[in-house]
Amino acid sequence: MSQTVHITAVITVAADHVAAAEYAFAACIVSSRKEEACRQYVISRDTEKAGRFVATEVWTSEAAFAAHLASPHFKALGEALGKLGAEIDIMKVQPLDEAADAV
């Protein structure tokens, strides 16, 4: 069984904080994708509910995901979202399709 870690997170901010959240996400996306252990890092905007975003991440291992959580760019994102009063639901998920680990 693969050690690949799949993360799905739903982040919600007030509609008047969308631009600030998107700015904070943009900085973290660029730096996260540069991490060697990052296989996928996508943050999407919900097109039907203003202020709701979904993050989809794939990391090579638990250690790699832990290192990401400790990174300066992720901590900066957490601080920014905290100031915006974001609600965050982070899930470690396991794809039903083993081919998903090939990402």
PDB file as gemmi writes it, atoms N, CA and C in Angstrom:
CRYST1    1.000    1.000    1.000  90.00  90.00  90.00 P 1                      
ATOM      1  N   MET A   1       0.839  -1.190   0.000  1.00  0.00           N  
ATOM      2  CA  MET A   1       0.000   0.000   0.000  1.00  0.00           C  
ATOM      3  C   MET A   1       0.877   1.244   0.000  1.00  0.00           C  
ATOM      4  N   SER A   2       0.498   2.217  -0.767  1.00  0.00           N  
ATOM      5  CA  SER A   2       1.271   3.444  -0.904  1.00  0.00           C  
ATOM      6  C   SER A   2       1.220   4.282   0.361  1.00  0.00           C  
ATOM      7  N   GLN A   3       2.284   5.023   0.563  1.00  0.00           N  
ATOM      8  CA  GLN A   3       2.321   5.962   1.682  1.00  0.00           C  
ATOM      9  C   GLN A   3       1.849   7.338   1.264  1.00  0.00           C  
ATOM     10  N   THR A   4       1.439   7.471   0.024  1.00  0.00           N  
ATOM     11  CA  THR A   4       0.976   8.756  -0.479  1.00  0.00           C  
ATOM     12  C   THR A   4      -0.146   9.287   0.403  1.00  0.00           C  
ATOM     13  N   VAL A   5      -0.109  10.587   0.684  1.00  0.00           N  
ATOM     14  CA  VAL A   5      -1.114  11.231   1.521  1.00  0.00           C  
ATOM     15  C   VAL A   5      -1.967  12.145   0.649  1.00  0.00           C  
ATOM     16  N   HIS A   6      -3.282  11.915   0.695  1.00  0.00           N  
ATOM     17  CA  HIS A   6      -4.236  12.728  -0.055  1.00  0.00           C  
ATOM     18  C   HIS A   6      -5.012  13.588   0.944  1.00  0.00           C  
ATOM     19  N   ILE A   7      -5.081  14.867   0.655  1.00  0.00           N  
ATOM     20  CA  ILE A   7      -5.768  15.811   1.530  1.00  0.00           C  
ATOM     21  C   ILE A   7      -6.850  16.533   0.738  1.00  0.00           C  
ATOM     22  N   THR A   8      -8.008  16.662   1.334  1.00  0.00           N  
ATOM     23  CA  THR A   8      -9.062  17.514   0.806  1.00  0.00           C  
ATOM     24  C   THR A   8      -9.469  18.442   1.940  1.00  0.00           C  
ATOM     25  N   ALA A   9      -9.485  19.721   1.655  1.00  0.00           N  
ATOM     26  CA  ALA A   9      -9.876  20.694   2.679  1.00  0.00           C  
ATOM     27  C   ALA A   9     -10.936  21.632   2.104  1.00  0.00           C  
ATOM     28  N   VAL A  10     -11.910  21.959   2.933  1.00  0.00           N  
ATOM     29  CA  VAL A  10     -12.922  22.934   2.561  1.00  0.00           C  
ATOM     30  C   VAL A  10     -12.703  24.146   3.448  1.00  0.00           C  
ATOM     31  N   ILE A  11     -12.494  25.289   2.815  1.00  0.00           N  
ATOM     32  CA  ILE A  11     -12.211  26.526   3.530  1.00  0.00           C  
ATOM     33  C   ILE A  11     -13.314  27.513   3.177  1.00  0.00           C  
ATOM     34  N   THR A  12     -13.906  28.117   4.192  1.00  0.00           N  
ATOM     35  CA  THR A  12     -14.990  29.064   3.966  1.00  0.00           C  
ATOM     36  C   THR A  12     -14.679  30.378   4.666  1.00  0.00           C  
ATOM     37  N   VAL A  13     -14.810  31.463   3.901  1.00  0.00           N  
ATOM     38  CA  VAL A  13     -14.642  32.812   4.459  1.00  0.00           C  
ATOM     39  C   VAL A  13     -15.885  33.619   4.095  1.00  0.00           C  
ATOM     40  N   ALA A  14     -16.084  34.704   4.806  1.00  0.00           N  
ATOM     41  CA  ALA A  14     -17.196  35.595   4.480  1.00  0.00           C  
ATOM     42  C   ALA A  14     -16.997  36.141   3.064  1.00  0.00           C  
ATOM     43  N   ALA A  15     -18.101  36.375   2.374  1.00  0.00           N  
ATOM     44  CA  ALA A  15     -18.040  36.823   0.984  1.00  0.00           C  
ATOM     45  C   ALA A  15     -17.190  38.078   0.816  1.00  0.00           C  
ATOM     46  N   ASP A  16     -17.176  38.948   1.807  1.00  0.00           N  
ATOM     47  CA  ASP A  16     -16.381  40.178   1.685  1.00  0.00           C  
ATOM     48  C   ASP A  16     -14.890  39.948   1.922  1.00  0.00           C  
ATOM     49  N   HIS A  17     -14.490  38.715   2.242  1.00  0.00           N  
ATOM     50  CA  HIS A  17     -13.072  38.377   2.432  1.00  0.00           C  
ATOM     51  C   HIS A  17     -12.506  37.512   1.305  1.00  0.00           C  
ATOM     52  N   VAL A  18     -13.284  37.306   0.252  1.00  0.00           N  
ATOM     53  CA  VAL A  18     -12.858  36.423  -0.834  1.00  0.00           C  
ATOM     54  C   VAL A  18     -11.554  36.891  -1.470  1.00  0.00           C  
ATOM     55  N   ALA A  19     -11.444  38.156  -1.800  1.00  0.00           N  
ATOM     56  CA  ALA A  19     -10.240  38.663  -2.472  1.00  0.00           C  
ATOM     57  C   ALA A  19      -9.007  38.471  -1.597  1.00  0.00           C  
ATOM     58  N   ALA A  20      -9.132  38.749  -0.304  1.00  0.00           N  
ATOM     59  CA  ALA A  20      -8.000  38.580   0.614  1.00  0.00           C  
ATOM     60  C   ALA A  20      -7.616  37.109   0.734  1.00  0.00           C  
ATOM     61  N   ALA A  21      -8.602  36.226   0.768  1.00  0.00           N  
ATOM     62  CA  ALA A  21      -8.319  34.794   0.850  1.00  0.00           C  
ATOM     63  C   ALA A  21      -7.612  34.320  -0.420  1.00  0.00           C  
ATOM     64  N   GLU A  22      -8.090  34.745  -1.568  1.00  0.00           N  
ATOM     65  CA  GLU A  22      -7.469  34.344  -2.828  1.00  0.00           C  
ATOM     66  C   GLU A  22      -6.017  34.830  -2.911  1.00  0.00           C  
ATOM     67  N   TYR A  23      -5.748  36.009  -2.403  1.00  0.00           N  
ATOM     68  CA  TYR A  23      -4.384  36.544  -2.377  1.00  0.00           C  
ATOM     69  C   TYR A  23      -3.493  35.658  -1.500  1.00  0.00           C  
ATOM     70  N   ALA A  24      -3.993  35.278  -0.332  1.00  0.00           N  
ATOM     71  CA  ALA A  24      -3.229  34.419   0.581  1.00  0.00           C  
ATOM     72  C   ALA A  24      -3.015  33.032  -0.036  1.00  0.00           C  
ATOM     73  N   PHE A  25      -4.023  32.496  -0.689  1.00  0.00           N  
ATOM     74  CA  PHE A  25      -3.895  31.196  -1.337  1.00  0.00           C  
ATOM     75  C   PHE A  25      -2.833  31.236  -2.438  1.00  0.00           C  
ATOM     76  N   ALA A  26      -2.831  32.294  -3.223  1.00  0.00           N  
ATOM     77  CA  ALA A  26      -1.908  32.386  -4.363  1.00  0.00           C  
ATOM     78  C   ALA A  26      -0.456  32.241  -3.920  1.00  0.00           C  
ATOM     79  N   ALA A  27      -0.085  32.909  -2.849  1.00  0.00           N  
ATOM     80  CA  ALA A  27       1.294  32.833  -2.362  1.00  0.00           C  
ATOM     81  C   ALA A  27       1.636  31.419  -1.896  1.00  0.00           C  
ATOM     82  N   CYS A  28       0.714  30.782  -1.226  1.00  0.00           N  
ATOM     83  CA  CYS A  28       0.963  29.435  -0.707  1.00  0.00           C  
ATOM     84  C   CYS A  28       1.003  28.411  -1.837  1.00  0.00           C  
ATOM     85  N   ILE A  29       0.185  28.582  -2.843  1.00  0.00           N  
ATOM     86  CA  ILE A  29       0.168  27.649  -3.972  1.00  0.00           C  
ATOM     87  C   ILE A  29       1.532  27.609  -4.649  1.00  0.00           C  
ATOM     88  N   VAL A  30       2.082  28.762  -4.943  1.00  0.00           N  
ATOM     89  CA  VAL A  30       3.372  28.838  -5.643  1.00  0.00           C  
ATOM     90  C   VAL A  30       4.462  28.130  -4.836  1.00  0.00           C  
ATOM     91  N   SER A  31       4.555  28.433  -3.552  1.00  0.00           N  
ATOM     92  CA  SER A  31       5.599  27.829  -2.718  1.00  0.00           C  
ATOM     93  C   SER A  31       5.363  26.344  -2.481  1.00  0.00           C  
ATOM     94  N   SER A  32       4.115  25.950  -2.294  1.00  0.00           N  
ATOM     95  CA  SER A  32       3.811  24.537  -2.039  1.00  0.00           C  
ATOM     96  C   SER A  32       4.164  23.670  -3.231  1.00  0.00           C  
ATOM     97  N   ARG A  33       3.871  24.152  -4.411  1.00  0.00           N  
ATOM     98  CA  ARG A  33       4.169  23.371  -5.616  1.00  0.00           C  
ATOM     99  C   ARG A  33       5.664  23.200  -5.845  1.00  0.00           C  
ATOM    100  N   LYS A  34       6.461  24.059  -5.229  1.00  0.00           N  
ATOM    101  CA  LYS A  34       7.922  23.940  -5.333  1.00  0.00           C  
ATOM    102  C   LYS A  34       8.492  22.898  -4.372  1.00  0.00           C  
ATOM    103  N   GLU A  35       7.687  22.459  -3.391  1.00  0.00           N  
ATOM    104  CA  GLU A  35       8.160  21.445  -2.462  1.00  0.00           C  
ATOM    105  C   GLU A  35       8.358  20.135  -3.218  1.00  0.00           C  
ATOM    106  N   GLU A  36       9.499  19.510  -3.027  1.00  0.00           N  
ATOM    107  CA  GLU A  36       9.843  18.297  -3.764  1.00  0.00           C  
ATOM    108  C   GLU A  36       8.800  17.191  -3.585  1.00  0.00           C  
ATOM    109  N   ALA A  37       8.233  17.092  -2.410  1.00  0.00           N  
ATOM    110  CA  ALA A  37       7.295  16.005  -2.100  1.00  0.00           C  
ATOM    111  C   ALA A  37       5.861  16.290  -2.539  1.00  0.00           C  
ATOM    112  N   CYS A  38       5.621  17.449  -3.104  1.00  0.00           N  
ATOM    113  CA  CYS A  38       4.276  17.806  -3.551  1.00  0.00           C  
ATOM    114  C   CYS A  38       3.995  17.177  -4.905  1.00  0.00           C  
ATOM    115  N   ARG A  39       2.929  16.401  -4.980  1.00  0.00           N  
ATOM    116  CA  ARG A  39       2.509  15.789  -6.238  1.00  0.00           C  
ATOM    117  C   ARG A  39       1.320  16.537  -6.844  1.00  0.00           C  
ATOM    118  N   GLN A  40       0.537  17.177  -5.981  1.00  0.00           N  
ATOM    119  CA  GLN A  40      -0.586  17.985  -6.451  1.00  0.00           C  
ATOM    120  C   GLN A  40      -0.946  18.984  -5.363  1.00  0.00           C  
ATOM    121  N   TYR A  41      -1.224  20.220  -5.768  1.00  0.00           N  
ATOM    122  CA  TYR A  41      -1.658  21.244  -4.827  1.00  0.00           C  
ATOM    123  C   TYR A  41      -2.551  22.203  -5.606  1.00  0.00           C  
ATOM    124  N   VAL A  42      -3.849  22.021  -5.466  1.00  0.00           N  
ATOM    125  CA  VAL A  42      -4.819  22.819  -6.200  1.00  0.00           C  
ATOM    126  C   VAL A  42      -5.823  23.399  -5.220  1.00  0.00           C  
ATOM    127  N   ILE A  43      -6.058  24.695  -5.327  1.00  0.00           N  
ATOM    128  CA  ILE A  43      -7.125  25.321  -4.544  1.00  0.00           C  
ATOM    129  C   ILE A  43      -8.128  25.868  -5.545  1.00  0.00           C  
ATOM    130  N   SER A  44      -9.376  25.445  -5.381  1.00  0.00           N  
ATOM    131  CA  SER A  44     -10.438  25.817  -6.310  1.00  0.00           C  
ATOM    132  C   SER A  44     -11.476  26.678  -5.612  1.00  0.00           C  
ATOM    133  N   ARG A  45     -12.065  27.564  -6.379  1.00  0.00           N  
ATOM    134  CA  ARG A  45     -13.138  28.434  -5.899  1.00  0.00           C  
ATOM    135  C   ARG A  45     -14.467  27.735  -6.204  1.00  0.00           C  
ATOM    136  N   ASP A  46     -15.358  27.690  -5.233  1.00  0.00           N  
ATOM    137  CA  ASP A  46     -16.706  27.163  -5.457  1.00  0.00           C  
ATOM    138  C   ASP A  46     -17.455  28.180  -6.318  1.00  0.00           C  
ATOM    139  N   THR A  47     -17.982  27.734  -7.428  1.00  0.00           N  
ATOM    140  CA  THR A  47     -18.669  28.654  -8.338  1.00  0.00           C  
ATOM    141  C   THR A  47     -20.119  28.920  -7.942  1.00  0.00           C  
ATOM    142  N   GLU A  48     -20.598  28.192  -6.936  1.00  0.00           N  
ATOM    143  CA  GLU A  48     -21.988  28.366  -6.530  1.00  0.00           C  
ATOM    144  C   GLU A  48     -22.148  29.015  -5.157  1.00  0.00           C  
ATOM    145  N   LYS A  49     -21.084  29.045  -4.369  1.00  0.00           N  
ATOM    146  CA  LYS A  49     -21.171  29.648  -3.040  1.00  0.00           C  
ATOM    147  C   LYS A  49     -19.957  30.535  -2.819  1.00  0.00           C  
ATOM    148  N   ALA A  50     -20.190  31.833  -2.805  1.00  0.00           N  
ATOM    149  CA  ALA A  50     -19.099  32.790  -2.617  1.00  0.00           C  
ATOM    150  C   ALA A  50     -18.430  32.561  -1.269  1.00  0.00           C  
ATOM    151  N   GLY A  51     -17.118  32.548  -1.288  1.00  0.00           N  
ATOM    152  CA  GLY A  51     -16.366  32.406  -0.049  1.00  0.00           C  
ATOM    153  C   GLY A  51     -15.998  30.982   0.309  1.00  0.00           C  
ATOM    154  N   ARG A  52     -16.403  30.004  -0.503  1.00  0.00           N  
ATOM    155  CA  ARG A  52     -16.051  28.613  -0.224  1.00  0.00           C  
ATOM    156  C   ARG A  52     -15.004  28.143  -1.239  1.00  0.00           C  
ATOM    157  N   PHE A  53     -13.948  27.514  -0.708  1.00  0.00           N  
ATOM    158  CA  PHE A  53     -12.841  27.017  -1.514  1.00  0.00           C  
ATOM    159  C   PHE A  53     -12.596  25.556  -1.152  1.00  0.00           C  
ATOM    160  N   VAL A  54     -12.020  24.809  -2.097  1.00  0.00           N  
ATOM    161  CA  VAL A  54     -11.656  23.420  -1.850  1.00  0.00           C  
ATOM    162  C   VAL A  54     -10.192  23.245  -2.240  1.00  0.00           C  
ATOM    163  N   ALA A  55      -9.408  22.701  -1.318  1.00  0.00           N  
ATOM    164  CA  ALA A  55      -8.002  22.399  -1.583  1.00  0.00           C  
ATOM    165  C   ALA A  55      -7.872  20.899  -1.783  1.00  0.00           C  
ATOM    166  N   THR A  56      -7.128  20.525  -2.818  1.00  0.00           N  
ATOM    167  CA  THR A  56      -6.849  19.131  -3.106  1.00  0.00           C  
ATOM    168  C   THR A  56      -5.336  18.986  -3.170  1.00  0.00           C  
ATOM    169  N   GLU A  57      -4.796  18.146  -2.303  1.00  0.00           N  
ATOM    170  CA  GLU A  57      -3.344  17.999  -2.214  1.00  0.00           C  
ATOM    171  C   GLU A  57      -2.967  16.530  -2.246  1.00  0.00           C  
ATOM    172  N   VAL A  58      -1.783  16.247  -2.805  1.00  0.00           N  
ATOM    173  CA  VAL A  58      -1.219  14.908  -2.768  1.00  0.00           C  
ATOM    174  C   VAL A  58       0.251  15.066  -2.401  1.00  0.00           C  
ATOM    175  N   TRP A  59       0.649  14.342  -1.347  1.00  0.00           N  
ATOM    176  CA  TRP A  59       2.024  14.383  -0.839  1.00  0.00           C  
ATOM    177  C   TRP A  59       2.612  12.983  -0.877  1.00  0.00           C  
ATOM    178  N   THR A  60       3.921  12.890  -1.025  1.00  0.00           N  
ATOM    179  CA  THR A  60       4.566  11.588  -1.180  1.00  0.00           C  
ATOM    180  C   THR A  60       4.541  10.745   0.084  1.00  0.00           C  
ATOM    181  N   SER A  61       4.385  11.379   1.269  1.00  0.00           N  
ATOM    182  CA  SER A  61       4.406  10.626   2.529  1.00  0.00           C  
ATOM    183  C   SER A  61       3.838  11.469   3.661  1.00  0.00           C  
ATOM    184  N   GLU A  62       3.604  10.821   4.793  1.00  0.00           N  
ATOM    185  CA  GLU A  62       3.166  11.535   6.002  1.00  0.00           C  
ATOM    186  C   GLU A  62       4.213  12.558   6.422  1.00  0.00           C  
ATOM    187  N   ALA A  63       5.498  12.166   6.352  1.00  0.00           N  
ATOM    188  CA  ALA A  63       6.584  13.082   6.735  1.00  0.00           C  
ATOM    189  C   ALA A  63       6.597  14.312   5.835  1.00  0.00           C  
ATOM    190  N   ALA A  64       6.350  14.107   4.562  1.00  0.00           N  
ATOM    191  CA  ALA A  64       6.319  15.224   3.621  1.00  0.00           C  
ATOM    192  C   ALA A  64       5.154  16.164   3.937  1.00  0.00           C  
ATOM    193  N   PHE A  65       3.998  15.590   4.255  1.00  0.00           N  
ATOM    194  CA  PHE A  65       2.845  16.416   4.611  1.00  0.00           C  
ATOM    195  C   PHE A  65       3.121  17.186   5.896  1.00  0.00           C  
ATOM    196  N   ALA A  66       3.732  16.540   6.873  1.00  0.00           N  
ATOM    197  CA  ALA A  66       4.080  17.213   8.132  1.00  0.00           C  
ATOM    198  C   ALA A  66       5.052  18.361   7.876  1.00  0.00           C  
ATOM    199  N   ALA A  67       6.018  18.145   6.990  1.00  0.00           N  
ATOM    200  CA  ALA A  67       6.978  19.208   6.657  1.00  0.00           C  
ATOM    201  C   ALA A  67       6.254  20.376   5.995  1.00  0.00           C  
ATOM    202  N   HIS A  68       5.294  20.081   5.152  1.00  0.00           N  
ATOM    203  CA  HIS A  68       4.499  21.140   4.518  1.00  0.00           C  
ATOM    204  C   HIS A  68       3.756  21.962   5.568  1.00  0.00           C  
ATOM    205  N   LEU A  69       3.142  21.280   6.524  1.00  0.00           N  
ATOM    206  CA  LEU A  69       2.403  21.982   7.576  1.00  0.00           C  
ATOM    207  C   LEU A  69       3.311  22.902   8.394  1.00  0.00           C  
ATOM    208  N   ALA A  70       4.581  22.538   8.515  1.00  0.00           N  
ATOM    209  CA  ALA A  70       5.543  23.332   9.289  1.00  0.00           C  
ATOM    210  C   ALA A  70       6.236  24.408   8.456  1.00  0.00           C  
ATOM    211  N   SER A  71       5.967  24.441   7.156  1.00  0.00           N  
ATOM    212  CA  SER A  71       6.664  25.384   6.271  1.00  0.00           C  
ATOM    213  C   SER A  71       6.217  26.819   6.533  1.00  0.00           C  
ATOM    214  N   PRO A  72       7.113  27.770   6.310  1.00  0.00           N  
ATOM    215  CA  PRO A  72       6.757  29.184   6.512  1.00  0.00           C  
ATOM    216  C   PRO A  72       5.571  29.629   5.658  1.00  0.00           C  
ATOM    217  N   HIS A  73       5.493  29.164   4.418  1.00  0.00           N  
ATOM    218  CA  HIS A  73       4.393  29.611   3.553  1.00  0.00           C  
ATOM    219  C   HIS A  73       3.055  29.059   4.004  1.00  0.00           C  
ATOM    220  N   PHE A  74       3.026  27.835   4.544  1.00  0.00           N  
ATOM    221  CA  PHE A  74       1.761  27.304   5.033  1.00  0.00           C  
ATOM    222  C   PHE A  74       1.360  27.992   6.331  1.00  0.00           C  
ATOM    223  N   LYS A  75       2.338  28.257   7.193  1.00  0.00           N  
ATOM    224  CA  LYS A  75       2.032  28.979   8.435  1.00  0.00           C  
ATOM    225  C   LYS A  75       1.496  30.374   8.130  1.00  0.00           C  
ATOM    226  N   ALA A  76       2.067  31.026   7.118  1.00  0.00           N  
ATOM    227  CA  ALA A  76       1.587  32.363   6.724  1.00  0.00           C  
ATOM    228  C   ALA A  76       0.141  32.281   6.226  1.00  0.00           C  
ATOM    229  N   LEU A  77      -0.176  31.232   5.474  1.00  0.00           N  
ATOM    230  CA  LEU A  77      -1.553  31.046   5.011  1.00  0.00           C  
ATOM    231  C   LEU A  77      -2.481  30.851   6.193  1.00  0.00           C  
ATOM    232  N   GLY A  78      -2.079  30.026   7.144  1.00  0.00           N  
ATOM    233  CA  GLY A  78      -2.903  29.801   8.330  1.00  0.00           C  
ATOM    234  C   GLY A  78      -3.170  31.081   9.099  1.00  0.00           C  
ATOM    235  N   GLU A  79      -2.145  31.903   9.246  1.00  0.00           N  
ATOM    236  CA  GLU A  79      -2.314  33.198   9.938  1.00  0.00           C  
ATOM    237  C   GLU A  79      -3.289  34.087   9.176  1.00  0.00           C  
ATOM    238  N   ALA A  80      -3.112  34.166   7.864  1.00  0.00           N  
ATOM    239  CA  ALA A  80      -3.986  35.013   7.049  1.00  0.00           C  
ATOM    240  C   ALA A  80      -5.436  34.548   7.135  1.00  0.00           C  
ATOM    241  N   LEU A  81      -5.643  33.237   7.008  1.00  0.00           N  
ATOM    242  CA  LEU A  81      -7.010  32.723   7.079  1.00  0.00           C  
ATOM    243  C   LEU A  81      -7.611  32.914   8.462  1.00  0.00           C  
ATOM    244  N   GLY A  82      -6.780  32.801   9.501  1.00  0.00           N  
ATOM    245  CA  GLY A  82      -7.249  33.052  10.863  1.00  0.00           C  
ATOM    246  C   GLY A  82      -7.759  34.479  11.027  1.00  0.00           C  
ATOM    247  N   LYS A  83      -7.020  35.427  10.459  1.00  0.00           N  
ATOM    248  CA  LYS A  83      -7.430  36.837  10.536  1.00  0.00           C  
ATOM    249  C   LYS A  83      -8.724  37.092   9.768  1.00  0.00           C  
ATOM    250  N   LEU A  84      -8.983  36.258   8.775  1.00  0.00           N  
ATOM    251  CA  LEU A  84     -10.209  36.408   7.984  1.00  0.00           C  
ATOM    252  C   LEU A  84     -11.385  35.654   8.590  1.00  0.00           C  
ATOM    253  N   GLY A  85     -11.149  34.963   9.697  1.00  0.00           N  
ATOM    254  CA  GLY A  85     -12.217  34.205  10.350  1.00  0.00           C  
ATOM    255  C   GLY A  85     -12.650  32.981   9.561  1.00  0.00           C  
ATOM    256  N   ALA A  86     -11.726  32.378   8.832  1.00  0.00           N  
ATOM    257  CA  ALA A  86     -12.048  31.221   7.989  1.00  0.00           C  
ATOM    258  C   ALA A  86     -12.452  30.013   8.819  1.00  0.00           C  
ATOM    259  N   GLU A  87     -13.388  29.262   8.286  1.00  0.00           N  
ATOM    260  CA  GLU A  87     -13.739  27.945   8.818  1.00  0.00           C  
ATOM    261  C   GLU A  87     -13.041  26.933   7.928  1.00  0.00           C  
ATOM    262  N   ILE A  88     -12.316  25.990   8.543  1.00  0.00           N  
ATOM    263  CA  ILE A  88     -11.514  25.048   7.772  1.00  0.00           C  
ATOM    264  C   ILE A  88     -11.815  23.626   8.223  1.00  0.00           C  
ATOM    265  N   ASP A  89     -12.098  22.764   7.254  1.00  0.00           N  
ATOM    266  CA  ASP A  89     -12.325  21.350   7.518  1.00  0.00           C  
ATOM    267  C   ASP A  89     -11.312  20.576   6.677  1.00  0.00           C  
ATOM    268  N   ILE A  90     -10.304  19.996   7.324  1.00  0.00           N  
ATOM    269  CA  ILE A  90      -9.240  19.270   6.634  1.00  0.00           C  
ATOM    270  C   ILE A  90      -9.483  17.773   6.801  1.00  0.00           C  
ATOM    271  N   MET A  91      -9.444  17.054   5.677  1.00  0.00           N  
ATOM    272  CA  MET A  91      -9.675  15.612   5.687  1.00  0.00           C  
ATOM    273  C   MET A  91      -8.515  14.891   5.013  1.00  0.00           C  
ATOM    274  N   LYS A  92      -7.997  13.851   5.658  1.00  0.00           N  
ATOM    275  CA  LYS A  92      -7.098  12.923   4.983  1.00  0.00           C  
ATOM    276  C   LYS A  92      -8.013  11.899   4.351  1.00  0.00           C  
ATOM    277  N   VAL A  93      -7.896  11.758   3.041  1.00  0.00           N  
ATOM    278  CA  VAL A  93      -8.796  10.866   2.326  1.00  0.00           C  
ATOM    279  C   VAL A  93      -8.005   9.763   1.623  1.00  0.00           C  
ATOM    280  N   GLN A  94      -8.690   8.681   1.314  1.00  0.00           N  
ATOM    281  CA  GLN A  94      -8.070   7.574   0.604  1.00  0.00           C  
ATOM    282  C   GLN A  94      -8.885   7.327  -0.664  1.00  0.00           C  
ATOM    283  N   PRO A  95      -8.290   7.617  -1.824  1.00  0.00           N  
ATOM    284  CA  PRO A  95      -9.016   7.390  -3.073  1.00  0.00           C  
ATOM    285  C   PRO A  95      -9.386   5.924  -3.227  1.00  0.00           C  
ATOM    286  N   LEU A  96     -10.554   5.678  -3.769  1.00  0.00           N  
ATOM    287  CA  LEU A  96     -10.996   4.310  -4.017  1.00  0.00           C  
ATOM    288  C   LEU A  96     -10.267   3.713  -5.212  1.00  0.00           C  
ATOM    289  N   ASP A  97      -9.755   4.579  -6.059  1.00  0.00           N  
ATOM    290  CA  ASP A  97      -9.045   4.176  -7.261  1.00  0.00           C  
ATOM    291  C   ASP A  97      -7.544   4.247  -7.018  1.00  0.00           C  
ATOM    292  N   GLU A  98      -6.873   3.100  -6.997  1.00  0.00           N  
ATOM    293  CA  GLU A  98      -5.429   3.076  -6.714  1.00  0.00           C  
ATOM    294  C   GLU A  98      -4.613   3.866  -7.727  1.00  0.00           C  
ATOM    295  N   ALA A  99      -5.142   4.084  -8.901  1.00  0.00           N  
ATOM    296  CA  ALA A  99      -4.440   4.866  -9.920  1.00  0.00           C  
ATOM    297  C   ALA A  99      -4.244   6.314  -9.479  1.00  0.00           C  
ATOM    298  N   ALA A 100      -5.026   6.765  -8.505  1.00  0.00           N  
ATOM    299  CA  ALA A 100      -4.903   8.142  -8.018  1.00  0.00           C  
ATOM    300  C   ALA A 100      -3.537   8.390  -7.388  1.00  0.00           C  
ATOM    301  N   ASP A 101      -2.869   7.342  -6.920  1.00  0.00           N  
ATOM    302  CA  ASP A 101      -1.539   7.496  -6.354  1.00  0.00           C  
ATOM    303  C   ASP A 101      -0.485   7.781  -7.414  1.00  0.00           C  
ATOM    304  N   ALA A 102      -0.845   7.622  -8.662  1.00  0.00           N  
ATOM    305  CA  ALA A 102       0.097   7.866  -9.750  1.00  0.00           C  
ATOM    306  C   ALA A 102       0.197   9.353 -10.095  1.00  0.00           C  
ATOM    307  N   VAL A 103      -0.552  10.172  -9.415  1.00  0.00           N  
ATOM    308  CA  VAL A 103      -0.553  11.621  -9.676  1.00  0.00           C  
ATOM    309  C   VAL A 103       0.841  12.154  -9.503  1.00  0.00           C  
TER     310      VAL A 103                                                      
END                                                                             
